[in-house]
Amino acid sequence: MNRRTPRDYGLWMGELPTGRQNDICDVPGVMVGNVSIIRGEGALIPGRGPVRTGVTAIHPHTGNLYRNPCWAGISVFNGFGKSVGIPFIQETGILSSPILLTNTLSVSDVAQGLLTYLLNQNPEIGNDARTPNLVVFECDDSYLNDIQGRHVKPADAILALTRAKNERVPQGNVGAGTGMSLFQLKGGIGSSSRLLRAKDKNYVLGMLALANFGLLKDLLINGRPIGQLLSVGAEGYCPGSLILIGMTNAPISRWQLTRLAEKAFLGLGRTGGLSRIGSGEFCLMVSTQGLGYEDEISDWEMDDFYQAVVETSAESIWNALFQAQTMEGRDKRIRYAVPIKEVLQILKM
């Protein structure tokens, strides 16, 4: 069961209004699915467990993405990552497959599942049609998980893709976020959204974060160095990284999407993230409108979108932290949930 969010406690999360659910599925047509894998306890036996991992799937729209691709832009803020599909998006600005998130050593298995899913939908691939650009992002969950075991299988990726729905997004210890750490506390999946208006029309921008980075002493909430004041113990290195996946139904060009992706890391800074060595920070921004739209939003109307991407990036990270629950993983290692009552007491001082 999800815990309450920072916004629920009255903490400042930005100025722009949120969507109805305040998550990425407020963007019409966007669907998210998860598979969480939790097995075993006690000492690590490589290949057997304990297992604390999973996979998260994101569809930009309800149609066939290979046949109806979207404009996309990507930014690599710190390249210490092992993701798949980045060069093609940088070159063409086109997203033609769903997006999958998982742990570092399961990228190839998840990519195989994504390929099988696309081949089942599009049997012409590889015969009379070009091969697809698979998109898989990762973070390292090895502090809690038997990552060598590669327990996420191609079938799990397919299951996450088929489970995806346009409904409230589960957050915290779920899907790819199951075994992730954040500021040496428990992290995982977080999401947020903002409502925008341009060209006399209403739009939504939503963000989903896979948050797995930072030292406790770095943590900021509402501009306060909360991490330095908490009594909770901070053990073990936090391996990194941060994956941000943004969606909007606004008609925005690939170049504008790239600029939005670059701005997202200002939200990382709001939370205290420093992009330390060994941490990979990536942001993918997608316009769900497809490739053929007209009446594109001008650069002069982008400031609110820039603000929205900063606010949703920061709030998604904070939501991942607040919604995650204490988890014990391999070798009885524990990542504690952020002590919310203590955080609120410090902020009142």
Contacts in CASP RR format, 6 or more apart in sequence:
PFRMAT RR
TARGET T0000
AUTHOR 0000-0000-0000
METHOD contacts of the structure
MODEL  1
MNRRTPRDYGLWMGELPTGRQNDICDVPGVMVGNVSIIRGEGALIPGRGP
VRTGVTAIHPHTGNLYRNPCWAGISVFNGFGKSVGIPFIQETGILSSPIL
LTNTLSVSDVAQGLLTYLLNQNPEIGNDARTPNLVVFECDDSYLNDIQGR
HVKPADAILALTRAKNERVPQGNVGAGTGMSLFQLKGGIGSSSRLLRAKD
KNYVLGMLALANFGLLKDLLINGRPIGQLLSVGAEGYCPGSLILIGMTNA
PISRWQLTRLAEKAFLGLGRTGGLSRIGSGEFCLMVSTQGLGYEDEISDW
EMDDFYQAVVETSAESIWNALFQAQTMEGRDKRIRYAVPIKEVLQILKM
2 170 0 8 1.000
2 171 0 8 1.000
2 172 0 8 1.000
2 323 0 8 1.000
3 322 0 8 1.000
3 323 0 8 1.000
3 324 0 8 1.000
3 325 0 8 1.000
3 337 0 8 1.000
3 340 0 8 1.000
4 322 0 8 1.000
4 340 0 8 1.000
5 22 0 8 1.000
5 318 0 8 1.000
5 319 0 8 1.000
5 322 0 8 1.000
5 323 0 8 1.000
6 13 0 8 1.000
6 221 0 8 1.000
6 315 0 8 1.000
6 318 0 8 1.000
6 319 0 8 1.000
6 322 0 8 1.000
7 13 0 8 1.000
7 18 0 8 1.000
7 22 0 8 1.000
7 315 0 8 1.000
9 340 0 8 1.000
9 344 0 8 1.000
11 221 0 8 1.000
11 222 0 8 1.000
11 318 0 8 1.000
11 347 0 8 1.000
12 222 0 8 1.000
13 192 0 8 1.000
13 311 0 8 1.000
13 314 0 8 1.000
13 315 0 8 1.000
13 318 0 8 1.000
14 311 0 8 1.000
14 314 0 8 1.000
14 315 0 8 1.000
15 307 0 8 1.000
15 311 0 8 1.000
16 194 0 8 1.000
16 195 0 8 1.000
16 196 0 8 1.000
16 304 0 8 1.000
16 307 0 8 1.000
16 308 0 8 1.000
16 311 0 8 1.000
17 194 0 8 1.000
17 195 0 8 1.000
18 26 0 8 1.000
18 192 0 8 1.000
18 193 0 8 1.000
18 194 0 8 1.000
18 195 0 8 1.000
19 26 0 8 1.000
19 193 0 8 1.000
19 194 0 8 1.000
19 195 0 8 1.000
19 204 0 8 1.000
20 26 0 8 1.000
21 168 0 8 1.000
21 169 0 8 1.000
21 193 0 8 1.000
22 191 0 8 1.000
22 192 0 8 1.000
22 193 0 8 1.000
22 315 0 8 1.000
23 168 0 8 1.000
23 169 0 8 1.000
23 171 0 8 1.000
23 190 0 8 1.000
23 191 0 8 1.000
23 192 0 8 1.000
23 193 0 8 1.000
23 206 0 8 1.000
23 208 0 8 1.000
24 30 0 8 1.000
24 32 0 8 1.000
24 58 0 8 1.000
24 169 0 8 1.000
24 191 0 8 1.000
24 192 0 8 1.000
24 193 0 8 1.000
24 206 0 8 1.000
24 207 0 8 1.000
24 208 0 8 1.000
24 245 0 8 1.000
24 246 0 8 1.000
24 247 0 8 1.000
25 31 0 8 1.000
25 32 0 8 1.000
25 165 0 8 1.000
25 166 0 8 1.000
25 167 0 8 1.000
25 168 0 8 1.000
25 169 0 8 1.000
25 191 0 8 1.000
26 193 0 8 1.000
26 204 0 8 1.000
26 206 0 8 1.000
27 193 0 8 1.000
27 204 0 8 1.000
27 205 0 8 1.000
27 206 0 8 1.000
27 247 0 8 1.000
27 248 0 8 1.000
27 249 0 8 1.000
27 288 0 8 1.000
28 166 0 8 1.000
28 204 0 8 1.000
28 249 0 8 1.000
28 288 0 8 1.000
29 59 0 8 1.000
29 60 0 8 1.000
29 61 0 8 1.000
29 62 0 8 1.000
29 166 0 8 1.000
29 288 0 8 1.000
30 58 0 8 1.000
30 59 0 8 1.000
30 60 0 8 1.000
30 61 0 8 1.000
30 166 0 8 1.000
30 206 0 8 1.000
30 247 0 8 1.000
30 288 0 8 1.000
31 58 0 8 1.000
31 59 0 8 1.000
31 62 0 8 1.000
31 164 0 8 1.000
31 165 0 8 1.000
31 166 0 8 1.000
32 56 0 8 1.000
32 57 0 8 1.000
32 58 0 8 1.000
32 59 0 8 1.000
32 164 0 8 1.000
32 165 0 8 1.000
32 169 0 8 1.000
32 208 0 8 1.000
33 56 0 8 1.000
33 57 0 8 1.000
33 58 0 8 1.000
33 160 0 8 1.000
33 161 0 8 1.000
33 163 0 8 1.000
33 164 0 8 1.000
33 165 0 8 1.000
33 175 0 8 1.000
34 54 0 8 1.000
34 55 0 8 1.000
34 56 0 8 1.000
34 57 0 8 1.000
34 160 0 8 1.000
34 163 0 8 1.000
34 170 0 8 1.000
34 174 0 8 1.000
34 175 0 8 1.000
34 176 0 8 1.000
34 189 0 8 1.000
35 54 0 8 1.000
35 55 0 8 1.000
35 152 0 8 1.000
35 156 0 8 1.000
35 157 0 8 1.000
35 159 0 8 1.000
35 160 0 8 1.000
35 163 0 8 1.000
35 175 0 8 1.000
36 54 0 8 1.000
36 173 0 8 1.000
36 174 0 8 1.000
36 175 0 8 1.000
36 178 0 8 1.000
37 51 0 8 1.000
37 52 0 8 1.000
37 53 0 8 1.000
37 54 0 8 1.000
37 151 0 8 1.000
37 152 0 8 1.000
37 156 0 8 1.000
37 178 0 8 1.000
38 51 0 8 1.000
38 52 0 8 1.000
38 178 0 8 1.000
39 49 0 8 1.000
39 50 0 8 1.000
39 51 0 8 1.000
39 151 0 8 1.000
40 49 0 8 1.000
40 50 0 8 1.000
40 51 0 8 1.000
41 50 0 8 1.000
41 328 0 8 1.000
41 329 0 8 1.000
41 332 0 8 1.000
42 50 0 8 1.000
42 329 0 8 1.000
42 330 0 8 1.000
42 331 0 8 1.000
42 332 0 8 1.000
43 330 0 8 1.000
43 331 0 8 1.000
44 50 0 8 1.000
44 146 0 8 1.000
44 330 0 8 1.000
44 331 0 8 1.000
45 146 0 8 1.000
46 146 0 8 1.000
46 148 0 8 1.000
46 149 0 8 1.000
47 146 0 8 1.000
47 148 0 8 1.000
47 149 0 8 1.000
47 150 0 8 1.000
47 151 0 8 1.000
48 146 0 8 1.000
48 149 0 8 1.000
49 145 0 8 1.000
49 146 0 8 1.000
49 149 0 8 1.000
49 151 0 8 1.000
49 330 0 8 1.000
50 144 0 8 1.000
50 145 0 8 1.000
50 146 0 8 1.000
50 329 0 8 1.000
50 330 0 8 1.000
51 145 0 8 1.000
51 146 0 8 1.000
51 149 0 8 1.000
51 151 0 8 1.000
52 141 0 8 1.000
52 144 0 8 1.000
52 145 0 8 1.000
52 178 0 8 1.000
52 179 0 8 1.000
52 327 0 8 1.000
52 329 0 8 1.000
52 330 0 8 1.000
53 102 0 8 1.000
53 103 0 8 1.000
53 106 0 8 1.000
53 141 0 8 1.000
53 145 0 8 1.000
53 147 0 8 1.000
53 151 0 8 1.000
53 152 0 8 1.000
53 176 0 8 1.000
53 178 0 8 1.000
53 179 0 8 1.000
54 102 0 8 1.000
54 103 0 8 1.000
54 106 0 8 1.000
54 151 0 8 1.000
54 152 0 8 1.000
54 156 0 8 1.000
54 175 0 8 1.000
54 176 0 8 1.000
54 177 0 8 1.000
54 178 0 8 1.000
54 179 0 8 1.000
55 100 0 8 1.000
55 101 0 8 1.000
55 102 0 8 1.000
55 106 0 8 1.000
55 110 0 8 1.000
55 152 0 8 1.000
55 156 0 8 1.000
55 157 0 8 1.000
55 160 0 8 1.000
55 175 0 8 1.000
55 176 0 8 1.000
56 100 0 8 1.000
56 101 0 8 1.000
56 102 0 8 1.000
56 160 0 8 1.000
56 174 0 8 1.000
56 175 0 8 1.000
56 176 0 8 1.000
56 177 0 8 1.000
56 189 0 8 1.000
56 208 0 8 1.000
56 210 0 8 1.000
57 98 0 8 1.000
57 99 0 8 1.000
57 100 0 8 1.000
57 101 0 8 1.000
57 157 0 8 1.000
57 160 0 8 1.000
57 161 0 8 1.000
57 163 0 8 1.000
57 164 0 8 1.000
58 98 0 8 1.000
58 99 0 8 1.000
58 100 0 8 1.000
58 101 0 8 1.000
58 164 0 8 1.000
58 208 0 8 1.000
58 245 0 8 1.000
58 247 0 8 1.000
59 65 0 8 1.000
59 98 0 8 1.000
59 161 0 8 1.000
59 164 0 8 1.000
60 70 0 8 1.000
60 95 0 8 1.000
60 98 0 8 1.000
60 99 0 8 1.000
60 247 0 8 1.000
60 286 0 8 1.000
60 288 0 8 1.000
61 68 0 8 1.000
61 70 0 8 1.000
61 288 0 8 1.000
61 290 0 8 1.000
62 166 0 8 1.000
64 121 0 8 1.000
64 122 0 8 1.000
65 95 0 8 1.000
65 96 0 8 1.000
65 97 0 8 1.000
65 98 0 8 1.000
66 96 0 8 1.000
66 97 0 8 1.000
66 118 0 8 1.000
66 121 0 8 1.000
66 122 0 8 1.000
66 125 0 8 1.000
66 132 0 8 1.000
67 122 0 8 1.000
68 290 0 8 1.000
69 94 0 8 1.000
69 95 0 8 1.000
69 96 0 8 1.000
69 290 0 8 1.000
69 291 0 8 1.000
70 94 0 8 1.000
70 95 0 8 1.000
70 286 0 8 1.000
70 287 0 8 1.000
70 288 0 8 1.000
70 289 0 8 1.000
70 290 0 8 1.000
70 291 0 8 1.000
71 93 0 8 1.000
71 94 0 8 1.000
71 95 0 8 1.000
71 252 0 8 1.000
71 253 0 8 1.000
71 254 0 8 1.000
71 257 0 8 1.000
71 286 0 8 1.000
71 287 0 8 1.000
71 289 0 8 1.000
71 290 0 8 1.000
71 291 0 8 1.000
72 89 0 8 1.000
72 93 0 8 1.000
72 94 0 8 1.000
72 95 0 8 1.000
72 254 0 8 1.000
72 257 0 8 1.000
72 284 0 8 1.000
72 285 0 8 1.000
72 286 0 8 1.000
72 287 0 8 1.000
73 89 0 8 1.000
73 90 0 8 1.000
73 93 0 8 1.000
73 254 0 8 1.000
73 257 0 8 1.000
73 258 0 8 1.000
73 260 0 8 1.000
73 261 0 8 1.000
73 284 0 8 1.000
73 285 0 8 1.000
73 286 0 8 1.000
74 86 0 8 1.000
74 89 0 8 1.000
74 90 0 8 1.000
74 258 0 8 1.000
74 261 0 8 1.000
74 282 0 8 1.000
74 283 0 8 1.000
74 284 0 8 1.000
74 285 0 8 1.000
75 258 0 8 1.000
75 261 0 8 1.000
75 262 0 8 1.000
75 264 0 8 1.000
75 265 0 8 1.000
75 282 0 8 1.000
75 283 0 8 1.000
76 86 0 8 1.000
76 281 0 8 1.000
76 282 0 8 1.000
77 262 0 8 1.000
77 265 0 8 1.000
77 268 0 8 1.000
77 275 0 8 1.000
77 280 0 8 1.000
77 281 0 8 1.000
77 282 0 8 1.000
77 283 0 8 1.000
78 241 0 8 1.000
78 275 0 8 1.000
78 278 0 8 1.000
78 279 0 8 1.000
78 280 0 8 1.000
78 281 0 8 1.000
79 280 0 8 1.000
79 281 0 8 1.000
79 282 0 8 1.000
80 240 0 8 1.000
80 241 0 8 1.000
80 277 0 8 1.000
80 278 0 8 1.000
80 279 0 8 1.000
80 280 0 8 1.000
81 104 0 8 1.000
81 138 0 8 1.000
81 241 0 8 1.000
81 280 0 8 1.000
81 282 0 8 1.000
82 104 0 8 1.000
82 107 0 8 1.000
82 138 0 8 1.000
83 107 0 8 1.000
83 135 0 8 1.000
83 136 0 8 1.000
83 137 0 8 1.000
83 138 0 8 1.000
83 243 0 8 1.000
83 282 0 8 1.000
84 107 0 8 1.000
84 111 0 8 1.000
84 134 0 8 1.000
84 135 0 8 1.000
84 136 0 8 1.000
85 133 0 8 1.000
85 134 0 8 1.000
85 135 0 8 1.000
85 136 0 8 1.000
86 282 0 8 1.000
88 94 0 8 1.000
88 133 0 8 1.000
89 95 0 8 1.000
89 133 0 8 1.000
89 135 0 8 1.000
89 284 0 8 1.000
93 254 0 8 1.000
93 257 0 8 1.000
94 133 0 8 1.000
94 254 0 8 1.000
94 291 0 8 1.000
95 133 0 8 1.000
95 135 0 8 1.000
95 284 0 8 1.000
95 286 0 8 1.000
96 132 0 8 1.000
96 133 0 8 1.000
97 114 0 8 1.000
97 118 0 8 1.000
97 132 0 8 1.000
97 133 0 8 1.000
97 134 0 8 1.000
97 135 0 8 1.000
98 114 0 8 1.000
98 117 0 8 1.000
98 135 0 8 1.000
98 161 0 8 1.000
98 164 0 8 1.000
99 135 0 8 1.000
99 136 0 8 1.000
99 137 0 8 1.000
99 245 0 8 1.000
99 284 0 8 1.000
100 110 0 8 1.000
100 111 0 8 1.000
100 114 0 8 1.000
100 135 0 8 1.000
100 136 0 8 1.000
100 137 0 8 1.000
100 157 0 8 1.000
100 160 0 8 1.000
100 161 0 8 1.000
101 136 0 8 1.000
101 137 0 8 1.000
101 138 0 8 1.000
101 139 0 8 1.000
101 175 0 8 1.000
101 176 0 8 1.000
101 177 0 8 1.000
101 210 0 8 1.000
101 243 0 8 1.000
101 245 0 8 1.000
102 110 0 8 1.000
102 136 0 8 1.000
102 137 0 8 1.000
102 138 0 8 1.000
102 152 0 8 1.000
102 157 0 8 1.000
102 176 0 8 1.000
103 138 0 8 1.000
103 139 0 8 1.000
103 140 0 8 1.000
103 141 0 8 1.000
103 142 0 8 1.000
103 145 0 8 1.000
103 147 0 8 1.000
103 152 0 8 1.000
103 176 0 8 1.000
103 179 0 8 1.000
104 138 0 8 1.000
104 139 0 8 1.000
104 140 0 8 1.000
104 141 0 8 1.000
104 142 0 8 1.000
104 147 0 8 1.000
105 147 0 8 1.000
105 148 0 8 1.000
105 149 0 8 1.000
105 150 0 8 1.000
106 138 0 8 1.000
106 147 0 8 1.000
106 150 0 8 1.000
106 151 0 8 1.000
106 152 0 8 1.000
107 136 0 8 1.000
107 138 0 8 1.000
109 150 0 8 1.000
109 152 0 8 1.000
109 153 0 8 1.000
109 154 0 8 1.000
109 157 0 8 1.000
110 136 0 8 1.000
110 152 0 8 1.000
110 154 0 8 1.000
110 156 0 8 1.000
110 157 0 8 1.000
111 134 0 8 1.000
111 136 0 8 1.000
111 157 0 8 1.000
112 154 0 8 1.000
112 157 0 8 1.000
113 154 0 8 1.000
113 155 0 8 1.000
113 157 0 8 1.000
113 158 0 8 1.000
114 134 0 8 1.000
114 135 0 8 1.000
114 136 0 8 1.000
114 157 0 8 1.000
114 161 0 8 1.000
115 132 0 8 1.000
115 134 0 8 1.000
116 154 0 8 1.000
116 158 0 8 1.000
117 157 0 8 1.000
117 158 0 8 1.000
117 161 0 8 1.000
117 162 0 8 1.000
118 125 0 8 1.000
118 132 0 8 1.000
118 134 0 8 1.000
119 125 0 8 1.000
122 129 0 8 1.000
122 132 0 8 1.000
125 131 0 8 1.000
125 132 0 8 1.000
135 284 0 8 1.000
137 210 0 8 1.000
137 243 0 8 1.000
137 245 0 8 1.000
137 282 0 8 1.000
137 284 0 8 1.000
138 241 0 8 1.000
138 243 0 8 1.000
139 176 0 8 1.000
139 177 0 8 1.000
139 180 0 8 1.000
139 210 0 8 1.000
139 212 0 8 1.000
139 239 0 8 1.000
139 240 0 8 1.000
139 241 0 8 1.000
139 242 0 8 1.000
139 243 0 8 1.000
140 147 0 8 1.000
140 212 0 8 1.000
140 239 0 8 1.000
140 240 0 8 1.000
140 241 0 8 1.000
141 147 0 8 1.000
141 177 0 8 1.000
141 178 0 8 1.000
141 179 0 8 1.000
141 180 0 8 1.000
141 181 0 8 1.000
141 212 0 8 1.000
141 239 0 8 1.000
142 239 0 8 1.000
143 179 0 8 1.000
143 181 0 8 1.000
143 236 0 8 1.000
143 237 0 8 1.000
143 238 0 8 1.000
143 239 0 8 1.000
143 333 0 8 1.000
143 335 0 8 1.000
144 179 0 8 1.000
144 181 0 8 1.000
144 327 0 8 1.000
144 328 0 8 1.000
144 329 0 8 1.000
144 330 0 8 1.000
144 333 0 8 1.000
144 335 0 8 1.000
145 151 0 8 1.000
145 178 0 8 1.000
145 179 0 8 1.000
145 329 0 8 1.000
145 330 0 8 1.000
146 330 0 8 1.000
160 175 0 8 1.000
169 189 0 8 1.000
169 190 0 8 1.000
169 191 0 8 1.000
169 208 0 8 1.000
170 189 0 8 1.000
171 188 0 8 1.000
171 189 0 8 1.000
171 190 0 8 1.000
171 191 0 8 1.000
171 319 0 8 1.000
171 320 0 8 1.000
171 323 0 8 1.000
171 324 0 8 1.000
172 186 0 8 1.000
172 187 0 8 1.000
172 188 0 8 1.000
172 189 0 8 1.000
172 190 0 8 1.000
172 319 0 8 1.000
172 320 0 8 1.000
172 323 0 8 1.000
172 324 0 8 1.000
172 325 0 8 1.000
173 179 0 8 1.000
173 186 0 8 1.000
173 187 0 8 1.000
173 188 0 8 1.000
173 324 0 8 1.000
173 325 0 8 1.000
173 327 0 8 1.000
174 188 0 8 1.000
174 189 0 8 1.000
175 189 0 8 1.000
176 188 0 8 1.000
176 189 0 8 1.000
176 210 0 8 1.000
177 187 0 8 1.000
177 188 0 8 1.000
177 189 0 8 1.000
177 210 0 8 1.000
177 212 0 8 1.000
177 320 0 8 1.000
178 188 0 8 1.000
179 187 0 8 1.000
179 188 0 8 1.000
179 327 0 8 1.000
179 329 0 8 1.000
179 335 0 8 1.000
180 186 0 8 1.000
180 187 0 8 1.000
180 188 0 8 1.000
180 210 0 8 1.000
180 211 0 8 1.000
180 212 0 8 1.000
181 187 0 8 1.000
181 212 0 8 1.000
181 238 0 8 1.000
181 239 0 8 1.000
181 240 0 8 1.000
181 335 0 8 1.000
182 188 0 8 1.000
182 211 0 8 1.000
182 212 0 8 1.000
182 213 0 8 1.000
182 214 0 8 1.000
182 238 0 8 1.000
182 317 0 8 1.000
182 320 0 8 1.000
182 321 0 8 1.000
182 324 0 8 1.000
183 213 0 8 1.000
183 214 0 8 1.000
183 215 0 8 1.000
183 216 0 8 1.000
183 218 0 8 1.000
183 219 0 8 1.000
183 227 0 8 1.000
183 234 0 8 1.000
183 238 0 8 1.000
183 321 0 8 1.000
183 338 0 8 1.000
184 214 0 8 1.000
184 215 0 8 1.000
184 216 0 8 1.000
184 233 0 8 1.000
184 234 0 8 1.000
184 235 0 8 1.000
184 236 0 8 1.000
184 238 0 8 1.000
184 335 0 8 1.000
185 216 0 8 1.000
185 232 0 8 1.000
185 234 0 8 1.000
185 321 0 8 1.000
185 324 0 8 1.000
185 335 0 8 1.000
185 336 0 8 1.000
185 337 0 8 1.000
185 338 0 8 1.000
186 321 0 8 1.000
186 324 0 8 1.000
186 325 0 8 1.000
186 326 0 8 1.000
186 327 0 8 1.000
186 335 0 8 1.000
186 336 0 8 1.000
186 337 0 8 1.000
186 338 0 8 1.000
187 211 0 8 1.000
187 212 0 8 1.000
187 320 0 8 1.000
187 321 0 8 1.000
187 324 0 8 1.000
187 335 0 8 1.000
188 209 0 8 1.000
188 210 0 8 1.000
188 211 0 8 1.000
188 212 0 8 1.000
188 320 0 8 1.000
188 324 0 8 1.000
189 208 0 8 1.000
189 209 0 8 1.000
189 210 0 8 1.000
189 211 0 8 1.000
189 320 0 8 1.000
189 323 0 8 1.000
190 208 0 8 1.000
190 209 0 8 1.000
190 211 0 8 1.000
190 316 0 8 1.000
190 317 0 8 1.000
190 319 0 8 1.000
190 320 0 8 1.000
190 323 0 8 1.000
191 206 0 8 1.000
191 207 0 8 1.000
191 208 0 8 1.000
191 209 0 8 1.000
191 316 0 8 1.000
191 319 0 8 1.000
192 206 0 8 1.000
192 207 0 8 1.000
192 311 0 8 1.000
192 312 0 8 1.000
192 315 0 8 1.000
192 316 0 8 1.000
192 319 0 8 1.000
193 204 0 8 1.000
193 205 0 8 1.000
193 206 0 8 1.000
193 207 0 8 1.000
193 312 0 8 1.000
194 204 0 8 1.000
194 205 0 8 1.000
194 206 0 8 1.000
194 307 0 8 1.000
194 308 0 8 1.000
194 311 0 8 1.000
194 312 0 8 1.000
195 202 0 8 1.000
195 203 0 8 1.000
195 204 0 8 1.000
196 202 0 8 1.000
196 203 0 8 1.000
196 204 0 8 1.000
196 205 0 8 1.000
196 248 0 8 1.000
196 250 0 8 1.000
196 304 0 8 1.000
196 305 0 8 1.000
196 308 0 8 1.000
197 203 0 8 1.000
197 304 0 8 1.000
198 250 0 8 1.000
198 297 0 8 1.000
198 301 0 8 1.000
198 304 0 8 1.000
198 305 0 8 1.000
199 295 0 8 1.000
199 297 0 8 1.000
199 301 0 8 1.000
203 248 0 8 1.000
203 249 0 8 1.000
203 250 0 8 1.000
204 248 0 8 1.000
204 249 0 8 1.000
205 246 0 8 1.000
205 247 0 8 1.000
205 248 0 8 1.000
205 250 0 8 1.000
205 305 0 8 1.000
205 308 0 8 1.000
205 309 0 8 1.000
205 312 0 8 1.000
206 246 0 8 1.000
206 247 0 8 1.000
206 248 0 8 1.000
206 308 0 8 1.000
206 312 0 8 1.000
207 244 0 8 1.000
207 245 0 8 1.000
207 246 0 8 1.000
207 247 0 8 1.000
207 264 0 8 1.000
207 309 0 8 1.000
207 312 0 8 1.000
207 313 0 8 1.000
207 315 0 8 1.000
207 316 0 8 1.000
208 244 0 8 1.000
208 245 0 8 1.000
208 246 0 8 1.000
208 316 0 8 1.000
209 242 0 8 1.000
209 243 0 8 1.000
209 244 0 8 1.000
209 245 0 8 1.000
209 313 0 8 1.000
209 316 0 8 1.000
209 317 0 8 1.000
209 319 0 8 1.000
209 320 0 8 1.000
210 242 0 8 1.000
210 243 0 8 1.000
210 320 0 8 1.000
211 242 0 8 1.000
211 316 0 8 1.000
211 317 0 8 1.000
211 320 0 8 1.000
211 321 0 8 1.000
212 238 0 8 1.000
212 239 0 8 1.000
212 240 0 8 1.000
212 241 0 8 1.000
212 242 0 8 1.000
213 238 0 8 1.000
213 240 0 8 1.000
213 241 0 8 1.000
213 242 0 8 1.000
213 273 0 8 1.000
213 275 0 8 1.000
213 276 0 8 1.000
213 279 0 8 1.000
213 280 0 8 1.000
213 281 0 8 1.000
214 238 0 8 1.000
214 240 0 8 1.000
214 273 0 8 1.000
214 274 0 8 1.000
214 276 0 8 1.000
214 279 0 8 1.000
215 234 0 8 1.000
215 238 0 8 1.000
215 276 0 8 1.000
216 227 0 8 1.000
216 228 0 8 1.000
216 230 0 8 1.000
216 232 0 8 1.000
216 233 0 8 1.000
216 234 0 8 1.000
217 225 0 8 1.000
217 227 0 8 1.000
217 228 0 8 1.000
217 234 0 8 1.000
218 227 0 8 1.000
218 272 0 8 1.000
218 273 0 8 1.000
218 274 0 8 1.000
219 225 0 8 1.000
219 226 0 8 1.000
219 227 0 8 1.000
219 228 0 8 1.000
219 230 0 8 1.000
219 271 0 8 1.000
219 272 0 8 1.000
220 226 0 8 1.000
220 227 0 8 1.000
220 269 0 8 1.000
220 270 0 8 1.000
220 271 0 8 1.000
220 272 0 8 1.000
220 273 0 8 1.000
221 271 0 8 1.000
221 318 0 8 1.000
221 343 0 8 1.000
221 347 0 8 1.000
222 347 0 8 1.000
223 270 0 8 1.000
224 346 0 8 1.000
224 347 0 8 1.000
226 343 0 8 1.000
226 346 0 8 1.000
226 347 0 8 1.000
229 346 0 8 1.000
230 338 0 8 1.000
230 339 0 8 1.000
230 342 0 8 1.000
230 343 0 8 1.000
230 346 0 8 1.000
231 339 0 8 1.000
231 342 0 8 1.000
232 336 0 8 1.000
232 338 0 8 1.000
232 339 0 8 1.000
232 342 0 8 1.000
233 336 0 8 1.000
235 333 0 8 1.000
235 334 0 8 1.000
236 333 0 8 1.000
239 278 0 8 1.000
239 279 0 8 1.000
240 276 0 8 1.000
240 278 0 8 1.000
240 279 0 8 1.000
240 280 0 8 1.000
241 278 0 8 1.000
241 279 0 8 1.000
241 280 0 8 1.000
241 281 0 8 1.000
241 282 0 8 1.000
242 268 0 8 1.000
242 279 0 8 1.000
242 280 0 8 1.000
242 281 0 8 1.000
242 282 0 8 1.000
242 317 0 8 1.000
243 282 0 8 1.000
243 283 0 8 1.000
244 261 0 8 1.000
244 264 0 8 1.000
244 281 0 8 1.000
244 282 0 8 1.000
244 283 0 8 1.000
244 284 0 8 1.000
244 313 0 8 1.000
244 316 0 8 1.000
245 283 0 8 1.000
245 284 0 8 1.000
245 286 0 8 1.000
246 264 0 8 1.000
246 283 0 8 1.000
246 284 0 8 1.000
246 285 0 8 1.000
246 286 0 8 1.000
246 309 0 8 1.000
246 312 0 8 1.000
247 285 0 8 1.000
247 286 0 8 1.000
247 288 0 8 1.000
248 285 0 8 1.000
248 286 0 8 1.000
248 287 0 8 1.000
248 288 0 8 1.000
248 305 0 8 1.000
249 287 0 8 1.000
249 288 0 8 1.000
249 289 0 8 1.000
250 287 0 8 1.000
250 289 0 8 1.000
250 297 0 8 1.000
250 305 0 8 1.000
251 287 0 8 1.000
251 289 0 8 1.000
251 293 0 8 1.000
251 294 0 8 1.000
251 295 0 8 1.000
251 296 0 8 1.000
251 297 0 8 1.000
252 260 0 8 1.000
252 287 0 8 1.000
252 296 0 8 1.000
252 297 0 8 1.000
252 302 0 8 1.000
252 305 0 8 1.000
253 296 0 8 1.000
256 297 0 8 1.000
256 299 0 8 1.000
256 302 0 8 1.000
256 305 0 8 1.000
257 285 0 8 1.000
257 286 0 8 1.000
257 287 0 8 1.000
258 285 0 8 1.000
259 302 0 8 1.000
259 306 0 8 1.000
260 285 0 8 1.000
260 302 0 8 1.000
260 305 0 8 1.000
260 306 0 8 1.000
260 309 0 8 1.000
261 283 0 8 1.000
261 284 0 8 1.000
261 285 0 8 1.000
261 309 0 8 1.000
262 283 0 8 1.000
263 306 0 8 1.000
263 309 0 8 1.000
263 310 0 8 1.000
264 283 0 8 1.000
264 285 0 8 1.000
264 309 0 8 1.000
264 310 0 8 1.000
264 313 0 8 1.000
265 275 0 8 1.000
265 281 0 8 1.000
265 283 0 8 1.000
265 313 0 8 1.000
266 310 0 8 1.000
266 313 0 8 1.000
267 310 0 8 1.000
267 311 0 8 1.000
267 313 0 8 1.000
267 314 0 8 1.000
267 317 0 8 1.000
268 275 0 8 1.000
268 281 0 8 1.000
268 313 0 8 1.000
268 314 0 8 1.000
268 317 0 8 1.000
269 314 0 8 1.000
270 310 0 8 1.000
270 313 0 8 1.000
270 314 0 8 1.000
271 314 0 8 1.000
271 317 0 8 1.000
271 318 0 8 1.000
275 281 0 8 1.000
283 313 0 8 1.000
285 309 0 8 1.000
287 293 0 8 1.000
297 305 0 8 1.000
321 338 0 8 1.000
322 338 0 8 1.000
322 340 0 8 1.000
324 335 0 8 1.000
324 337 0 8 1.000
324 338 0 8 1.000
325 337 0 8 1.000
326 334 0 8 1.000
326 335 0 8 1.000
326 336 0 8 1.000
326 337 0 8 1.000
327 334 0 8 1.000
327 335 0 8 1.000
328 334 0 8 1.000
END
